């Protein structure tokens, strides 16, 4: 596969980080967004892009071989931390040229006003993005 992400983004520590706007554009060009947030975290606010794969980080090691082998993949989470680890993991598995990280995750995506699907019934609580948990009913 030709390097889909050639000459773009910011490379740091051998990981390619893309801005939310770059990610949106790549998703419209055929890249797939892989949301590695746990299920309880991704039901409230979801990325509104053509194709999203939900693959929680906790099961990535067991399920990474189910990811499409012929598509560029952009990993995302709430703040860009676990998605970065997911990219590192996949690079170790030989997928380096076709994986990238959404810098800042959903926090930056929303700050930039990019498309979201919001289900207010799944709203989360917590004092910061690192401590989000389901709301108590």
N, C-alpha and C positions, 0 to 999 in steps of 0.2 A: 504494500500500500504506500502510495506517495504520502509524504508528510503533510497531512491535511492542515496542520497548524503552523506551517513554515512561515517564518518572518512575522510572527505576531506574539502578543502577550509579553509577559515578563518571566524570564527563567531565573529561578532561585533554588539553589540546592538541587539542581538537576530536575526540578519540577516546573512545568509550564503553568503559570497562573494567568488566567484570562479575566478581564473586567466583565461585569454583568452585561454591558452592551455588546461586547465581543461575543459572549456566549449566546445571547439572543440571536445575533446575526448568524453564527455558526449553526444554531439549531434550525434556522430557516434554510440553511444550505445543506442539511442532511446529517449533521451531528446529532447524537442522542444525549440527552441529559440523564445522568444516573444519580438519583437522589438516595444518599446513604443514611438519611435520618431514620430513626426507628419509627415504626408505624404510628405510635401515639403522637409523634411530633409532626408527621407530614400530612395529617388530615385537616389541620386548621388552615394552614396556608400552603398552597401548592403552586409550583412553577407552572405558568400557562404558556407552554411551548408545544410544538407539534408532537413530539414524542418524548415521554419520560418513562424510565424504568425505575421502579422502586426496589432497591436492593439494600436493606439495612446493613450498616457496617458490621454488625454482630454476626451476620451470616455470609459476608463477602468471601471469606476464605473457602467456604463450602460451595458457593454458587457462582464464583467468578467465571467458570467455564461455560455458563449459560448465557453470558453476555454476547451480543452479536460480534462475531469475529471480523466482519467486513465493514464496520462502521466506526467513525471517530466517536469517542466517548468523553463527555465532560462531567466530572464528578462534582456534586454539590451537597451541602448540608446547611446547617443553620448559620455557621460563622466561618466556614472554610478550613476547619481543623481536621475533622475526621475525613473529609473528602481529600485533603492533602495526603493523609496516611493511606487512603485507598489508592491514590495515584502511585505512591511509592510502592505499595504492595504489587500492583499490576505491572509496574516497571520491572520489578524483580521476576515477574512471570513472563517477561519478554514482550510486553505490550506497549513499550515506551513511546513509539512514534504516533500512537493513536489515542493517547489519553492526556487530559489536561484537568486542571482544577479551577473551579469558580472561586476567584479571590473574594473573600468576605461573605460568601454564601448568601443565604436568603436575606440576611440583614442588609447587605449592600444592594442586592437585587431590589428589595422593597424601597430602600432609600433613593434609588435611581428612578423610581416610579415605573418599573417594568411590570409586565402583565402577571397577575396572580389570580388564583381561584381561592376564594376565602369561604370557609364554612364556619360561621359564627357559633354553631352548635358544638364545634370541636375546639373551642378556644382553650388556650393553655394558661397556666399561672406560673409564677416564679419570679424571683427578684432580678434575674439576668438571663440572657440567652443560654448560659451554661447550665442553668438549673430549671429549665422548663419542665413542667410536669402536667399531667392531666388535671383539669379543674376538679375540685371536690364538688360533688353534687348535693 
